[in-house]
């Protein structure tokens, strides 16, 4: 007996987006990451000493924020985004010029850069 395999079966809580494209999704997740990083920075500014009575609450808040940042980064990568010089499918994404656009380049360029710095 064969099971019916529908590749894009939509769950009851999902919808098909008509106006939310991939760029919007990535931008939205990046905004959420930025907000979480700001929250983490606020906690670092108000860092508590280990002997402070509220230290464990502060530490728990820091860990919650870090977990959220990691979760959002995973979602961003699943959407095809990358951070800095991460390797994706054998390519290293990094800036090659001042256009602020990511330009992919592969191993020959990386070996050349390593020759310069090492």
N, C-alpha and C positions, 0 to 999 in steps of 0.2 A: 504494500500500500504506500503510495507516494503522498508526502505531506505537501500541502500548498505552500509555496515559498513566494511571498510577495516581497520584493526587495525594499520597498519604501512604505511598509505598512505603517499607517499613522495611528498612534495611540489615542485614546479618548481625550487626553489632556493636551494634545498637540494640534496645531493648525498649520496650514500651508501659508507661508508668508507671501503676500503679494507686493508689499511696499518695503519690507525690511530685507535689504540685500546683504551680501557678504561683507562689504566695506562698512556698512552701518553696524553690523554685528561686531566686527573687530574694533571699530572705534568705540562702541559702547563698552566692550570689555576692557579696553585700554583706559577709558575714563574711570571705570570701577577699580582697576588696579591702581591708578593714580590716587584716587580717594583713599584707598586702603594704605598706600604708602604714606600719604599725608597723616593718616591716623597713627601709623606706626611712628612717624617722626615726632608727632605730638607726645606720644608715650615716652619716647627717648628724651625729649626735652624735659619732661616731668619725671624722669627716672627716680626710682626710690631706692634707698639703701636696703641691703639685705636684712638689716635689723629693724626696719620700719614695720609697724604693725599691719600696714596694708600692702606689704611687699608681695605676698602670694596672690592677692587680687590683681595687682599691677602686672605680675608675671603671667598670670592666666590671660589677661587682656592682650598682652604682647603675643602670646602663643596663638590666641584666636585670630589675631590680625595676620600673623605669619601664615597660618593655615589657609586663611581666606585668600591671601596673595598667591600662594601656591596653587590653590584650586582655580583661581581666575587665570593664572598663567597657563595651566593645563588646557583650559577651555580655549584660550587665545591660540595656543599651538594647534589644537584640534581644528580651529577655523583657518589654519594655514599661516598664522602669524609667527614671527620669530623675534627674538630679542638680541640686539648686539651682533656678535659674531658667532651665533649658534650655527651648527651644521644641520642642514635640512636636505635630505636626499643627496648627500655627497657634495653639497655646495655650502660655501661659507657666505653668509650675508653680512655685508659691512658697507660703510660709506666709501665710495671711491672719489667723490668730488664734493663740492659745497652745495649741491642741489638739495640736500636733505632727503634724498630718495635712496632707498636701499638698492644696491647694485650687486648682483651675484658674481662671485668669482670663485674659481676652483683651486685645486692643489698647486698648479704651477705658480700662481700668484702668492699663495701662502708660503711655499718653499722659498720664493724670492724674498718675501718679507722676513722670514725667519733668518735668512742669510744676512740680512741687514742688521737685525737686532741681536743675533746670537753668534 
